[in-house]
Amino acid sequence: MNLRVIAKEFRDFPATVLFSASWLLVFAAMVALRLRDTPSATAWQILLTGMGDGRRFGDLTLNDLAAGEYWRLITCNFVHYSVIHIGMNLFAFYLLGTLLESWYGPWALVSIYGITGVGGNILSVIARTAIGASPTVHSGGGSVVIMGLIGLCATAGWRSRAEGDRELTWQMLKALAITGALGLAFPRYIDNWGHAGGAIAGLPIGLFHRRLFAGRGGPRAWAFGAAWLLVLAAGVAAQARSDRREAGARGLATLQRRVEADNAAYRTLIAVRAWATRGVGDPRALAPAMTSLAPALDREPTRAAYRRLVPLASEFGRRKPKPEEIAAFRADLEAVMKSVRDEAAGRLKTYWELRRTTEAPAPPVRRARR
């Protein structure tokens, strides 16, 4: 798609293009942050299985709402967890968004996006609370809005006397049925209550199809659209402020994980040293033990010594080591252990200094849906 085509799409469907671009921007930021904090993240996770929660970008849990973070009813509609997730949602949203924007205009679509997104999430929260769903499960994605657009189109077609519009209703009903079936088949990954809430929020809007169509570009459409645009922007601003407030807690949690990883690595190195100095343990376990330490040690300043230790450990599992090899192994091992010990001590000091100024640790990470 060249720039001329993009410019034409933006001129014809500015609201649809801007919402789609915002989804892509948030997803790109999520991927960049995940790769920065977790370099071991696989392409498979990013493509299909998901990257964990999107708390920093405003996804939704019942606990967050109970804590008064109501803006997440807005921001969760912009968060997606994998390439397949955002790809499917973008495809559906662009088809429906451009259709509705051609009917009602961009300002009306902004209002519809806000009403279906927020309304659908409120209905989802009510249902999840009523059935006692886990309050820590993260949900996010534009599918609540998409289901709202499907519900709207279904009602608008039903209200119309045109045969083509009645066919639209039939197509939308099939889409609702297929989505519901997928939700029942994969409840772990799909927020069925969110989908149902979005559809219910969108259905009554379709009753006003003729009025919305007649008011395209009018002052009422502009006023409602501008008001909803301000609400959406306020939700994004609230999430940005919340993210800054939680920076200390996130730093504390990150330091805690690193200290725990340092301690685990050091315990493994102590076991390796016991074999190298006193012959304690099975030498065949050396190579797997050293290989397991790659995330912690295959980096500066321990990378060079670690990469000398790994092949030696593998050799020692197959044959009796020579005295000079044991001496070299011990020397590199002691250097690595000193570096890990010094880094752990520094991180631990920073951890306790930060903890004195931080109210609470960051919330736990749980699986994400939708």
N, C-alpha and C positions, 0 to 999 in steps of 0.2 A: 504494500500500500504506500503510494508516494505522497509527498506533502500536499499536492493539489487535491487528491482524494480526501485526505484528512481534513483539509481546510473546508472542503465542500460539506463533509459530514458535520463538522463543527458549526458551519453556517446554518445547516438545515436542522440539526438536532443538538443544540448546545448543551442542554441539561443532561441528556443521555451520555454525550461524550465526556463531559466533566465528571459525572459520577463514575463512569467507567475508568477514567484516568486516575481518579482518587483511589479507587480499589487497587489499581496497578501500583500506584506510588506507595501505598501502605504495605502491600505485599513485598515490593522490592526492599523497603526498609526493614521488614521483618526478616527477609532472607539475609540481608547484609549483617544485621545484628546477630542472627543465629550463627553465621559463618565466622563472625569475629569472636563470639563467646564460646562457640563449640566448633573448632576447626574440623573435628571428626564427623560432623554431620554429613550423611551420605546423600548422594543425588536421589536415591530411592525415597528417602524421607521427604525431601523437598518436593519431589514430583508427585508422590502418591499418598504415603502414609501419614504425612503431616509433621509439623515442626514443633509440636507441643502447644503450649498456651500462648495467647497473644495479649496477656494482661497489660503490658506496657503500651499497647496500641488500642486498648479500650474494649476487649472482649468482655463477656458477661458471665458472672456467676451469681447465684442466689446470695452468697455471703457478701459480695460487693454491694448488692442492692440493700441488704440488711444494714450495711455500714453507711448507707446514705449516698452511694455513688450512682445516683439515678441517671447521670449523663451516659452511662454505659448502654442504656436502652437505645441511644442514638449511635454511639461510636461502634458498637458491636457489628452494625450492619456494613462496616467498611473493612472488617478483618477477615482474612482467609488463611487457611492453614497449609495448603499445598497447591502445586501447579494445577492438578486435576480439579481441585475445589474451585479455584478462581476461574479456571478455563471454562468449566461447565456453567458457572454462574454468569460470567461475562457474556457467553453466547446467548443464554436465555434472556438476560437483562437487555442486551442490545436489541434483540428482536422485538421484545415487548415494549421497551422504552421508546424506540423510534416510532413504533405504531401509535402509542398513546401520545407522544409528543406531536406527531403529525395531526392527531385529532384535536388536542386541547392546548397545545403550545408549551413552551418550556417552563413557564411559571407554574402552571397547573401540575406539571410533572414533578416539580420540586415539592409541592404540597402533598401530592400522592405518595412520593417517596417517604416523606416524613411521617405521614399518617399511618401508612401500612407498616413501616419499619418500627416506629414506636408503639403503635397500637398492637401489632402482632407480637412484639416482645412482651408487652404487658400481659396479654392473654396467655402467652407461654409461661411467664413467671407465675401467674395465678394457678395454672394447671400443675406445673411442676411442684409448687408449694403444697398444693392440695394432695398430691399423691406421695409426698414425702421424698422427692428426688434428692439426690446428693447435692448439697449446697456448694460443693467445691468443683463441680464439673464446669469447664469453660465452654462457652458456645459463642459462635460468631459466624458471619457470612451474610452475603446479600440475598440469600434464598428466602428470608422472611419477606423482603420487599418483592421479590420475584413472584412468590405465591400470592401476595396481595395484588399484583398486576394481573395474574391469571384469574383470580377471583373477580376482579373488576371487569375484565374482558368477558368473562362468562356471563355476568349479570347484564352488562351492556348489550351483548348480542341477544340475550333472551328478551330484553325489553324492546328490541328493535323489530320492526315488521319486515325488514329486508331478509330475503332468503340467505344471502351471503353472510349476514350477521348471525343468523341462527346456526350456520355451519361453524362460525367462530366459537359459539357457545359449546358446541359438541367437541370441538378440538380442545378447548380449555378444560372441559370435564375429563377428557381422556388424559390430559396432562396431570390433572389433580389425582386421578386414579393411579397413574404410573408412579407418580412421586410418592403416594401413600404406600404402594406396594414395595417400592425400594426402601422406604423407611421401616416397614415391618421386617424386611429381609436383612437390613443392616442397621439395627437400632443403636449399635455401639457408636456408629460414625455419623448418624443423621439425627438431627433434632426434630423429631416428629411434632412435638408440641409447638416449636417455633414455626414450622411449616403450616400447621393447622391454624395457629394464631394469625399468621400473615394472610392466609386465604380468607378467614372470617373477617379480618379488618378490611380487606379489599372488596368483598362481595357487596356491601351496601353502597360503596362509592359508585358502582356501576349503575345504580338506580338514578343517578344524577347525570347520566351520559349526555342527554340532550342539552341540559343546562350548561354543562361544562363545555360542550361543543359550541354552543351559541356564544358563550362568554370568552372564547379564545382571544387572548390579547387584550382583554378589557381591564379596567381598573381593579375590579374585584379579584380577578386572577392574579394580577400583579401584586396586589396587597397581600393576599394569602401566601403567594409564593415567596415574596420578600420576607414575610414574617417567619415562615418555615426555614428559609435560608439562614436567618439570624439564629434560630433555635439550633440548627445543625452546627453552625459555626461556634455557638456558645458551648455545645457539647464537646466539640473538638478542643476548644480552649480549656475547658474544665479538665479534660483528660491530660492535656499537656501540663497543667499546673500540678495535678496529682502525681504525674510521673516525676516531676522535679522534686516533690516532697518525699517521694519514696526512694530517691537516689541513695541516701545514706543506708537505708535498710537493704537495698539491693547490693551495695558495696559490702555490707557486713555479711550477707549470705554468701556472696562470691568468695570473700576471704575465708569464711568458715569451710566452704567446700575445698578450697585450695589447701588449707591447713590439714584437713582430714586426708586429702590425697597425699600430702607430704608425709604424714604420719604412716599411712599405709605403705607407701613406697619405702620408707625407712625401715619398717618392720621386715619387709621382704629382703632388703639389703642386709639386715642383721643376720637373717637366716642363711643368706649366701655366704656372708663372712664366716659364719660358724663352720661351714663346710671347708672354706678356703684355709682356715687357720687350724681347725681341730678335726677335720674330716667328718663332721657331724652331718648326717643326711645323705640322701641318694643323689649322686652326681647327675643322674639322668633328669632330675627335676630342675637343674640349674638353667638350662636353656628356656623352658617354658616360663620360669620365674622371671628371668631377665627380659624376655620378650614382652611379658605383661606390663613391664615398666616403661615401655616406649612412649606413651603419652606424657609421662612425667619427666623422662630423662633424655629423650631424643630431641633435645633443643639446647640452645646455649644457656649456661656455660658447660653443661655436662655432655653435650652431644659427642665430641671426639672420643672421650674416655668410654662413654657408653657403647659406642660402635666398635670399640676394640674388645669390650667385655663380652658382647653377645656371641661372636664367632668362637671365642675361647670357651665360653660356657657350653656351646654346642659340641666342641671337640672333647671337652672333659666328660661329657656324657657317653662318649663312644670309646675312649681310651684313657689310659693312665697318664696324667699330665707330667711334663718334665719340670724339674725344680725351677728353671728359669721362667717357664710359663706361669707357674704358680706365683712367683715373685712379681711378675708383670701384672698378673690378674689382681693380686692384693693391692699393688700400688694404685692402679686405676680405680679399684673398688673403694679404697680409702678416700681418694680424691672426690669421687662421686658422692660418697656418704657425707663428707665435710660440706660440699656444696649444698646438698639437700638439707642438712642440719642447719646451716647458716640461713638458707632461704626460709625454712620453716620458722626459725626463731624470729626473723624479721617480720614475717607475715603475722605471726602470733602477737607480736608487740603491737603492730598496726591494728590487728583485730580488736584487742582490748581497749586501745585508745579510741577506736571508732565506736565500740559498743557503749562506752561511757556517754557518748553524745547522740546515740541512736535510741529511739523509743522502743522499737520492736523490730524483729527480723522480718524479711520479706515473706510473703505468703507462699505456701507450698505449691509446687507445680503438679497439676493433675491433667488427665487426658482431656482433649478438646473435641467438640462435636460441631456438626453442621457443615 
